[in-house]
Amino acid sequence: MNITKSDWTKHDDIVTGIWKFGPDVSPMAIGMFASTWLEEDGDRILQLYSRKCSKDQHGLGFMYRFTEESHGPFFHRMTDRLKRTFGNGFVGWDTSSPTWIIK
């Protein structure tokens, strides 16, 4: 399949990323957090999944449509919540916006 420029769509209002958790945070705990987040913010969550990130980490991947002027307020709100929920078990992230969706 050849991808052309018309297959790409830039979204300035979508942040894509992954929150990373240490070995003390179980996939079940991540799933429970995700379930709560979906209940509260489900209309803005476009994609949500959990996966292994490295030798001993798991992650919660997401695609989220923010309503603020930039993804900064979303990022600060969520990292604060994740730190309060998981403490030192929340070990990092990789998030960015804009997002280009390919077909």
N, C-alpha and C positions, 0 to 999 in steps of 0.2 A: 504494500500500500504506500503510495506516495502522499506525503503531507505537504499541502500548499499553504501559503499565507492565509488563505480564506478559512483554513481549518483552525487557526489560532485566534483566541479571543482574550484580550487583556482585561483584567478585572482589578480596578484600583480599590475596590471595596471588599476584597477577599484576602484574608490572611491564611496561609497554609503552613503547617508545621508539625512538630512532634514534641511532646513533653516527655522527658526521660526520667526513669525511676530506678533506684538501686535495687540490689538483690533482696532487701528486706521488705519490699513492697510486692505483694503477690499480684498476679494477673487478675485475680478475683477482686482485690481492693481497687485496682484500676478500673475494672468493669463497673463496680458499684459507683465510683466517682463519675464515670461516663454516663451511667444511667441517670443519676441526679442532674448532671449537666444537661442531658437531653430533655428532661422534664422541664427545666427552667428556661432553656435557651434553644429548644429544638427547632424552632422556625428559622434560626440563623445558622444552624450547623448543617452544612451541605454534605459532609462526609466525616465519618468517625470510625477508627479502627485501632486495634491494639496489635503490637508486634514485638518481637525480640529486637533489641537494638545493638547489643554487643554481647560479649561473653556472659555477662551477668546482669544485664539491664533489660527492662521492658519499656515500651513506649506507648503513648496514646497519640496517634496521628489524627489530624483534623484538617478540615477546610471549613472556614467560618466567615460569614458575611457580616462585617461590622457596620454599625450605623454612625459611629463617631467620625470625625474629620480624618483621622488616621488610625492605624492599628495600635498605636501607643497606649491609649486608655484601656483597650481590651487586654493587651499584653500585661500591663501593670495590675489590672484587676485579677486576671487569671493567675499570674505567678504568685501574687499575694495569697490567693485562695489555696493554691497548690502547696505553698510553703506552710500555711497554717494547718492544712489537712494532713500532709505527709512528712512535715519536718525535714530532717536530713535525708529522708528517703526520696525526696524530689531533688534530682541531681543535675538537671539541665534541660536545655531546649534548643531547638533550631526552628525559628519562625521567621517569616518574611512576607512582605506585601510590596508590590502587587503580585498577582498570580496570573499566569497565562494558562488558560485551559485549552488543551489540544483535543479537538473533536470529541 
